[in-house]
Amino acid sequence: MAELIVMTRKNYDDLKKELDYLVKVKRPEIIERIAEARSHGDLSENAEYDAAREEQRSNEGKIAEIEYKIKNADIREEVSDTSYVHLGSVVTVYDEDLGETAIYTITSVTEVDVMNGKISVESPVGAALLRKKVGEKAEVKCPDGSTYFLTIKAIK
């Protein structure tokens, strides 16, 4: 059985729009470029043809990936309650081991941007923070088997 991919309605709608663009706009453009490159003759030494075929493979891979996410979407309602951590929460935490404060936005896997503090609900940190309240400690279990604790300081 395929794993469900947690996302908001907005994430789902954005994926549908991207899929529509890739299938209805980009795919035909690539096919046209392949046909044009073919018309130039010998394909064995045709860099234009090779580049278009590579772009086609990449586009088809992206289409398959988005179709998989849409097919296995577990759409969650956006919640505005700030009394506990949930999908969409902006959480300020204190790492006792490092003595540092960090701010994370809990997102679906389709929105992850670690460099900007957007972490997945399915990541070790995201999963540990879910359903916790201000003042509670979240035990983060690392892939290597170690653990560390984050104290929740604020939820927006």
C-alpha positions as CSV (number, residue, x, y, z in Angstrom):
1,M,0.0,0.0,0.0
2,A,1.3,3.4,-0.9
3,E,2.0,5.9,1.9
4,L,-0.3,8.8,2.3
5,I,1.2,12.3,1.7
6,V,-0.1,14.8,4.2
7,M,-0.9,18.2,2.6
8,T,-3.2,21.1,2.8
9,R,-5.9,21.9,0.2
10,K,-3.7,24.7,-1.1
11,N,-0.8,22.3,-1.6
12,Y,-3.1,19.9,-3.4
13,D,-4.5,22.6,-5.7
14,D,-1.0,23.9,-6.4
15,L,0.1,20.4,-7.4
16,K,-2.9,20.0,-9.7
17,K,-2.0,23.4,-11.4
18,E,1.6,22.3,-11.9
19,L,0.6,19.0,-13.3
20,D,-1.8,20.7,-15.7
21,Y,1.0,23.0,-16.9
22,L,3.5,20.2,-17.3
23,V,1.0,18.0,-19.3
24,K,-0.8,20.6,-21.4
25,V,1.9,23.2,-22.0
26,K,5.4,21.9,-21.4
27,R,5.0,18.4,-22.8
28,P,3.8,19.7,-26.2
29,E,6.6,22.3,-26.3
30,I,9.2,19.5,-25.7
31,I,7.6,17.3,-28.4
32,E,7.8,20.2,-30.8
33,R,11.5,20.7,-30.0
34,I,12.2,17.0,-30.5
35,A,10.5,17.1,-33.9
36,E,12.4,20.2,-34.9
37,A,15.7,18.6,-33.9
38,R,14.9,15.4,-35.8
39,S,14.4,17.4,-38.9
40,H,18.0,18.5,-38.8
41,G,19.2,15.0,-39.8
42,D,21.7,12.7,-38.1
43,L,20.5,12.1,-34.5
44,S,23.7,10.5,-33.4
45,E,25.5,13.8,-33.3
46,N,22.6,16.1,-32.7
47,A,23.1,17.9,-29.3
48,E,19.7,19.8,-29.7
49,Y,17.9,16.4,-30.0
50,D,19.7,14.9,-27.0
51,A,18.9,18.0,-24.9
52,A,15.2,17.9,-25.8
53,R,15.0,14.1,-25.1
54,E,16.7,14.7,-21.7
55,E,14.2,17.5,-20.9
56,Q,11.4,15.1,-21.9
57,R,12.7,12.5,-19.5
58,S,12.9,15.0,-16.7
59,N,9.4,16.4,-17.4
60,E,7.9,12.9,-17.5
61,G,9.6,12.1,-14.2
62,K,8.2,15.2,-12.6
63,I,4.7,14.4,-14.0
64,A,4.9,10.9,-12.5
65,E,6.0,12.3,-9.2
66,I,3.2,14.8,-9.0
67,E,0.6,12.2,-10.1
68,Y,1.8,10.0,-7.3
69,K,1.5,12.8,-4.7
70,I,-2.0,13.7,-5.9
71,K,-3.1,10.1,-5.9
72,N,-1.9,9.5,-2.4
73,A,-2.8,12.9,-0.9
74,D,-4.1,13.0,2.6
75,I,-5.7,16.5,2.7
76,R,-5.8,18.1,6.1
77,E,-7.8,21.2,7.0
78,E,-5.8,24.2,7.9
79,V,-6.2,24.9,11.6
80,S,-5.8,28.3,13.1
81,D,-5.6,27.1,16.7
82,T,-2.3,28.1,18.3
83,S,-2.7,26.1,21.5
84,Y,-0.9,23.1,20.0
85,V,1.4,22.3,17.1
86,H,-0.2,21.1,13.8
87,L,0.3,21.4,10.1
88,G,0.9,25.0,9.3
89,S,2.1,26.0,12.8
90,V,5.1,28.3,13.2
91,V,6.9,27.0,16.3
92,T,9.7,28.6,18.3
93,V,11.8,25.9,20.1
94,Y,14.8,25.9,22.4
95,D,17.4,23.1,21.9
96,E,18.8,22.4,25.4
97,D,21.9,20.6,24.1
98,L,23.0,23.4,21.8
99,G,21.6,26.2,23.8
100,E,20.0,27.7,20.7
101,T,16.5,28.8,19.7
102,A,15.1,27.9,16.3
103,I,11.9,28.7,14.4
104,Y,10.2,26.0,12.3
105,T,7.1,26.1,10.1
106,I,5.5,22.7,10.0
107,T,4.6,21.9,6.4
108,S,3.6,19.0,4.1
109,V,6.3,17.2,2.3
110,T,5.4,19.2,-0.8
111,E,6.4,22.5,0.8
112,V,9.7,21.6,2.6
113,D,12.4,24.3,2.4
114,V,14.8,23.5,5.2
115,M,17.0,26.5,4.4
116,N,14.0,28.7,5.3
117,G,12.9,26.7,8.4
118,K,10.0,24.8,6.6
119,I,10.1,21.2,7.8
120,S,7.8,18.3,7.0
121,V,5.3,16.9,9.5
122,E,7.0,13.6,8.6
123,S,10.5,14.6,9.5
124,P,11.9,13.6,12.9
125,V,11.6,17.1,14.3
126,G,8.2,17.8,12.7
127,A,6.8,14.5,14.0
128,A,8.1,15.1,17.5
129,L,6.6,18.6,17.7
130,L,3.1,17.6,16.5
131,R,0.3,18.0,19.0
132,K,2.7,19.5,21.6
133,K,1.8,22.7,23.5
134,V,3.9,25.6,24.7
135,G,6.2,24.6,27.6
136,E,6.2,20.9,26.6
137,K,9.3,19.1,25.6
138,A,9.5,17.1,22.3
139,E,11.8,14.1,22.1
140,V,13.4,14.0,18.6
141,K,14.5,10.6,17.6
142,C,17.3,10.8,15.0
143,P,17.9,8.2,12.3
144,D,21.1,7.1,14.0
145,G,19.2,6.1,17.1
146,S,20.2,9.1,19.3
147,T,17.6,11.5,20.7
148,Y,17.5,15.1,21.8
149,F,14.9,17.4,23.3
150,L,13.3,20.6,22.1
151,T,11.3,22.8,24.4
152,I,8.4,24.6,22.8
153,K,8.5,28.3,23.5
154,A,5.8,29.7,21.2
155,I,3.3,28.6,18.6
156,K,1.8,30.9,15.9
